[in-house]
Amino acid sequence: MAERAPRERAKDFNPVTLGYTKEEAAREAARCIQCKKPLCVDGCPVGIRIPEFIKKLAEEDYAGAVRILKDKNDLPAICGRVCPQETQCEALCVLGKKNQPVAIGDLERFVGDWAIGSAMSASDTVSKQKMFEGRKAAVIGSGPAGLTCAGNLARAGVDVTVFESLHLFGGVLRYGIPEFRLPGRIIESELRYLKNMGIHFVSNVLAGRTISVDEIMKEYGLVFIGTGAGLPKFLGVPGENFNFIYSANEFLVRINMMHAFDFPNYDTPIYVGKKVAVIGGGNTAMDAARSALRLGAQEVTLVYRRSENEMPARRVEAAHAREEGVKFMMLTQPVEFLGNEKGFVRAMECVRMELCREGDDSLRCASSPSSDSHFIIPVDMVIVAVGLLPNPVVPSLTPELKTDAHGYLVIDSDFMTSVPGIFAGGDIVGGDTVIEAMGMAKKASEGMLRYLSGEK
């Protein structure tokens, strides 16, 4: 897929990749050999019938391709941009054994964008069932899990209302992913599709505070909680409270919520240092590092305690970051932040790390400090991107909802919580990526429909 030049794109928040032309999409779709046993479908958390939509695309039946995609996924233009297809559906493509796998994600993006451009509505693709007409359900959270659950319930005829604590909908899609990877106009278009299905959206409602979960349950009788993971982790080292040390979550939300990506049209009050260090090796770390560059940082260094091979970030995101000028400092771990007399960070002390043979819980090589390897890095801003914990608001204000030792909601095989009629999915129960959250929500919605039917 064509991309903008690194020097050009590193100065703004416009999209990095440009999407396929019709001719490019047709050529790529023609590479699919239409396996009799398509393993790629097994790799898709939401079960998209991948060979079928690609076949329609190769035949230039774009509307047909949209219908097949939307049968399993209401957000194809989003998933085609942000999902790690290279470790899921594309990883199982048989062509990948000797050559490049079919670019399933890029084709999904093309079809999703075509649907938006042609103004296909839900009435063109969705046949609503009538079995559950008259039944109601509430969805708490409008991220990928909440939107997926709402769409699946609406297809079954359920009257669905989605509650969002912020003023715009989309959750992590809206606030946690930079504009250059996922433009807001794409999110708005997918939301219009869902609204066209009859789903009601209510903003500025913090479930547990504005209205209790018990009150929502009394009103709707069926609830899905998809409030995600919004509680940032920190390193727990001395000096972490100095000014200008952000969590990546706070940094990205400030940029998206207050339109720092649209400077100077929006004069957003966000500080960006000249020498910025980003701690972590995941997609969020890449997003934060690349955003800092775009906001004017002179030097951005990504600091990670393992080697580049162990980084959980998508390889394409790491490559884009390097092309744009982000420096990579591998096998390095901060042990203390140093500040000036006014309380602002000025440097961080680090230690060199060595990989060990034994892996950790994620099956990656573990790392341990190398003796006598301490050194100082001058910085005037630090962004910590070492993971997130589940959003604690709803569980903390609803004691009857059981959580595990890490704060995740406890669910059964139907994704029902400890409270009958209240289900959950996505990062609040231990999800990781956008598409994994959607897959959980799909299973949860199926459990919710069984619950409405009286099935165990």
N, C-alpha and C positions, 0 to 999 in steps of 0.2 A: 504494500500500500504506500502511496506517495506521502511524503512528509515535507513539512516546511524546513528550510535550512536552520541548523542549530543557532547560529548567531542572530538570525531574525526572530525566531520564536522565543528565545530566552529573554526577550525584552518586553513581551506582552503575554496576556492570558488567552489569546486566541488559540483555537485547536491546533495540536501538533500534527496529527495525521489527517489526511484530506478525504479519506473514503474512496471507495471504488467508483469508477465510471461504469456504465452499463456493459461496455465491452470487456472491461477488466473482470467484472463480476461473472459474466458469461464464461470467460476463459477459465476462471478458477472453479466455477461450478461444474464445468465439463470434465475436470480432473477426477471428480468423485466416481468411483467404479460401481456404486450401488450394490454394496455387499448384501448377500442373502441373510447373513447374520451380522447386522451392523453393531460392532462393538462400541462405536462412538456414542450410541444412545445410552449404553450402560454407564458411560462416563459423564452424562449430563444429570445433575442433581434434580432437575425438574422433568426429565424424560422427554425432551423435544424429539420428535420423529425427524431426525436430522437428514437422512438420505431423501426423504419425501420432500422436504422443503427445498433442498438443493436441486432436486430433479425439476420441480416447478420453476425454480429460478433459471436453470439451464434452458428450459423451454420458453423463457421470457413470460411465464404466467406469474407475474409478480403478486397479483391479488391472491392467487392460489397459495403462493409461498407464505404470504402474510397470514392467511387463515390457518395454515398448518402450524406456524410458529405461535400465533396467538392462542391456539388451542391449549398450549402448555405454559406459555410465558407471555404475560401482559406487558413486559418491559424489554422487548428485543433490542430497541435502539440504545438502551442503557447497558444491557448485558453484553452486547456486541462490543462495547467500548471498555468496560471495566472488569469483566470476568476473566479469570486465568484459564482460558480454554486450553492453553498449552499443557496444563497438568490435568486436564479433565477430558473432554470429548476428543480434542486433537491428539492427546497422548495415546489414545487407543485406535486412531485411524491406521488402517493396515498399510497405507501408502507411506506412513512415517517410518516403517521398518527399514526401507532402503532409500527413500527420498523424503521430501518435505510433505508433511500431512496436509490434507485439504485445510484451507484457512477458514474453518467453520465460523469462528468468531467474527471475522471480517465480513463474511457473507451474511451472517445474522444482522450485523450493523447495517449493511446495504439494504436488506429487506425492511428492517425497522425504519430506516430513514425514508425509504420509498413510501411506506405506509403513512408517515407523517406528511411527506410532500404531496401525496395524493389525497390527503384529508380523509382517509378511510376511518370510519367511526366504528364503535362497538356494534352497532346494528348491522354493519356489513360483515362482521366476523363471528358474533356470538349468538347462539341460540339458547335463550334462557329456559331453564326447566321450571315447572310449575309445582313440583312436589312440596317445596318449602315456602310457597307464597304465604304471606301473612306472618312469617316468623321473623324475628329481629335479632341482630347481633351487633356488638360494639367491638371495634378494634382500637386498641390503645397504642399509638405510635404509627407514624406514616412513612417509616423507612421501607426497605425492600421486603422485609418479612410482613409488615402490616399491609402493604399494598397488595402483595401476592395473596394473602389470606382473604382480604376484602374482595378481590376479584373472583376468587374461586367460590366464595360464599354467594356473591351476587349472581354468578352463573346458575347457581342452584335455586335462585328465586328468593334468597334471603334478603331482607331489607337491612343494609349495612350502613353504619355510621362510623367514620374514622375520626378519632380525637388526636390532635397534635398539640404539644405544649408550646411550640413556637408559632410565629405568625405566617410562615410559609411551610408548605408540605414537602416531604421527600426525605426527612431524617438525614442519615449519613450521606445519602446521595446528594442532597442539597448543600449540606454544611461541611461535610468531611472530605469531599473530593474536589480538587481544584477545577476551575472553569476550563483550563486548557485540556483536561482529560474528559470532563463531562459537562458540556455547556448547559446552563440553566434552561435554555429554550427547549432542549431535548426532554428534560424532566417535566417542564410545563406541558409539552405535547403528550407525553405518556399519561400525565395526570388528567388531561382533558378526555382522553380515551376512557379512563376509569370512571370519571364523572358521567360520561355518556352512558355508562352501564347502569346508572342510577345510584351509584354510591354517594353518600352524603359525607362531606368533609367539614369538620369543625376545628378551627384553630384557637390558639391561646387558652387551651384547657390543659392544665397540669393534673393528670389523674393522680388521686391521692391527696392533692391540695385543693384545687378548684372544686373538684367533686371526688368523693371517695369511690373506690372500686366497688364497695358494697352498694352504693347508690346507683352506679352504672349497672351492676348486676340486677338490681331490682327492676330497673327500667327496661333492660334488654333481654335478660335471662340467659345470655350466652356472650362470653367475652374472650377476646384474644389479646394477649399482652406481647407486644413486640417493641419494647422500649430500648433495645440495643445495649451497647456497652459504651457508656459515656464517662466512666470514671477513670482518669488517666493513672497509669503506674509511673512511679519515679524510681530513681536509682537508690535512694536512701543513703547518700554520701554527704559528708560535711559540706556546708556552703550552698546547698541546693535551694535555699530560700533567698539568695541574692536577687536583686531586681534584674530584669531582662533574661531570666531563665523561664522559658515557657514550656508547657506541655504542647506536643504537636497538635493535640485536639483543640486546645484553646487558640493556637496560632491559626490553624486552618479555618476554624469557625469564625474568628474575627474577620478574616479575609473575605469569606463568603457572605456572612451575615451583613457586614457593613460595606460591602462592595469595594474593598481595597483593590480588587482586580480591575476596576474601572476608573483608576486614577487618571487624570485629575477631575473627572466629572463628579467623583465622590472623594471628599477630603477626609479619608478614614484615619482616625487617631491610632495608628499602629506603628510601633517603633521597629525598625530593621537596622541591625548593626552593620558595620563595615566588614568585620571578621566574624562570621557565624559558624558555629559548630552544631551539627545535627547528630544526635546520639541514637543509633538504631540501624537496622538493615532491612526493614519491611517496606511495603508499598507506601505506608504513611510517612516514613522517613524520607523516601524519595519525593513524595508530594511536597513535604515541608521544605526540603532543600531546594527544589526547583522553584517553589513559590518565593523563597527568600531571594534567590537570584533575580527573579522578575521584579521584585519590589525594590531592587537597587543595591543589594549587598555586593561588596567588592570581591569578597572571597567566601565561598561556602565549602566547608569540609564535612564529609559524612564519616563519622567515627563508629566503627563496628568491632565487636570483641572477637568475632571469628573471621574466617577468610571469606572472600567473595563467593566461593562455591557454596557456603552455608547460608548465605543471605536468603531470607524468605521472600524478598521482593521479586516480582516478575522480571525476567531477564530483559524484556523490552524496556521496562521502566528504568532499570539500572543503566542500560545502554543510552537511553535518552538523556538521563541525568549527566552521565559522563560527557556526552557530546556537547551538552549545553555549558559545561564548565565546572560542574561539581567535582571537587577533589575527593578521592576515596582514601581513607586511612584505616586499613584493616588491622585485625589482631591488636586492637587498642581499646583499653577500658578506662574511663574516668574514675578517679578515686577521691577527688576533692575539687570543689570549685573555690576560687580565690576572688575576693572582692576588694574594692577600694574603700576609702574612708566614708564615702557617701552611701555605701551599701549596694553598689552596682557591680556585676560580675566583670572581671578584668582578665581572668585566665582560668585554665583548668589543668590540674595535675593528672597525668595519665600513667598507665603502666602497660608495658608490652605483654601480649598474651601468647600462649602456645597452645596449639590444638592437641587434644588427647585422643587416644584411640577409642576410648569408651564414649558412646553417644549419650545424649540426654534423653528426656522423655519424647522429644520431637524427632528422634533418630538421627539428629545431626551430631557431628563431632563436638564434644564438649571443649571448653577452653579453660586454661588456668594461668594465673599471673607468672610471668618470668621474673626470676629474682634480680634485684638491682637494676631495674629497667625503667625507673620513674623519670618522667620528663614533663616540661611545662609547655602548654600551647596558649598563646595570647588570644583571647576572644573578647568581644564586647556584647555577644548575644549567644544564647544556647537554646536549642529546641530539643526536648527529650521525647523520643518516639520509641518507647520500649514496650508498648502494648497498652491495652485498656481492660478494665474490669467491668462487670455488668452494672448498668444504671441502678443505683440503690434506692431511688425515690419510691417507686411503687411497692417493692417488697418491705421496705422499712416502715411504710405507713399502712401496710395491710398484713398484720401479724399472722393471720391464718394461712398466708402463703408461705410454704416451707422453702428454704434455700439451703444450698450445701455450704461447705466450709469456705468456698470462694465467692459466695454471694449469688450464684446462679440459681434460678428457680428450678425446683425439683419437679420433674414431669414423669408421666408413665409412658407406655408404648404408644398411646394415642395422642401424646403431647398435652394431656390434661394435667393441671397442677394438683396440689393437695386439696384444692377447693373444687367440688363438682361444678361443671359448667364453665370453669375458667381455664383456658388453654394458653399456651405460650410457645414461642419459637424464635429462632434467630440468635443474636448475640446474648440475649438475656438468659438463654439456656445453654450457651456454650458454642455458638456458631463462630465462623471465622470470616468467610468471604461473602460478598453480596449474593452470589448464586447459591451458596450453601444455606444462607438465611432464607432464601426463597424456597429452596427444597424443603426445609423444615416447615415453613409456613404452609406449603402445599399439603404435607402430611398432616399437619395440625388441622387444616380446614376439613380434610377428609374425616378426621376423628370427630370434629365438631358436628358434621352432618350425620355421622353415625349416632352421636349423642342425641341429636334432635329426633332421629328415627326411633330412639329407644333401644338401640343395639348396645351391647356391652363392648 
